[in-house]
Amino acid sequence: MPQMIFVNLPVKDLPRAIAFFEAIGFRNNPQFTDETAACMVISETIFVMLLTHEKFASFSPKPITDTTQSVETLICLSRESREAVDAIVAKAVAAGGTTYNAPQDHGFMYGHGFRDPDGHVWEVMWMDPGAVQS
């Protein structure tokens, strides 16, 4: 079995969060979704668990970060092209997210990003495969 990653994020409004992530192309896995949590599939090995604040608090004794005041993490996803980076950011903004900085163009690497409705920062990047040295 391949190694998988499950990113757990607290959300204030679970139905809104599910709708947002579906709008940007993630798929909900109903097998692991209920009224307190939703499993959003990014790829065959990458998943985002959206957890109500109450559910999230049951996993950690520390307080949930106020994303209007600080950043708790930067989640970075790769895309196959610059256009694909811009496309997912545009979908995120159309679905209720916001951009948090200008696109970064380094020639061989391009990135942009968005904040989801709960303020979690998602960076999206493309890197020229020819620029990666073995």
N, C-alpha and C positions, 0 to 999 in steps of 0.2 A: 504494500500500500504506500503511495507517495505521501510525503510529509505535507500537512495542510496547515493553514493559518486561519485562526478565527479572531478577528478584531472585535472587541466588545466595546460598544459605545452607549452611554446613557442618552436617552431621548425624552423630551418633555411630552410629546404627542406622538404615540406610536403609529396610528393610522397615517398621520401627515408624513412621518419619516418613511414609512413603507412606500407611500405614493411618490415621494421625492426620489427615492433610490430606484424605483421602477421607471420613473420618467427619464433617468439618465442611463438606463439600460441594464440595471441589475435585476436579477430574477428572485422572487420570493420563493423559498422552499417551505410549503405549508406543513411538511412533516415536523419541522422544528419551529413552528410559529404558533403562538397562542395570544391571549390578551395581555401578556406581560413581556413578550419577546418575539422577535422576528428574525429569521435567518435569511439574509440576502446573499445570493450567490453572485460573485464577481467572476470567478473562473472555476475550473474543476478542483482547484486546490486553495482558493482564497474566498473567504466568507466574512461577512460583517454581521455580527449579532447586535441587533438594535434592542436595547433593554430599557424598560421604563425605569425611572429613577428609583422606585422602590425595589425593583428586581436587581438593578445594578448595585444598590447599597447592600444587598444581601451577600455580595461577593467581596466587598472591600470595606474595611473598617474606617477608611479615610473618606473625607467629604468629596463630593463630586465637584469638579472644577467649574467655576463660573466662566464660561467661554466668552462672555462679553468683556472680561477683565484680563484673562490670560489664555495661553495656548497650552493644552495638555499634551498634544502630540502632533506630528506632521505625518500624515499618511500619504505615501507616494505610490502612484500607479503608473506603469509604463503604457504607452500606446504605440501603434505601428507607424505613425506619421505625425508631422506637425499639424496637418489638417484634422487628424483624429483627436489630438490634444485640444485644439480650438473647439471642435464639435462637442466634446463632453462638457467643457466649460460653458459653452453656450446653452446646452441642455440644462445644466445645473442652474444657471441664472434664470432661464425661462421657467424652471420648476420651483423657484422660490429661494434659491441660494444666492450668494453674492460672490464677487471676486474680492480678493484681499490684497492683490498686488498686480503690477503690470506683467505681461509676458516677459520671459527672460530668454533671449536668443544669443547663444554662444557659438553659433555656426554649426558645430558638430552635435550640439545638444540644444533642445528647445523645451521650455517648460512654462506652464501657467497653472493656475489653481483656483479653487473655490472654497467657500465655507458652506456647509450644508445648513439647513434651517436651525439646527441646534448649535451652530458655531464651530463644529469640528472642521479642521483645515485638511483639505485634500489637494495635494500637489499632483500634477499630471505631467509626465515628461516623455520625450522622444529622444533617442540617441542614435546617431548614424552608426550602423553596425560596422562600417568600414573604419571608423575612428577608434574602435576598441582593439587594442593590441593584445595578442595572445601571449 
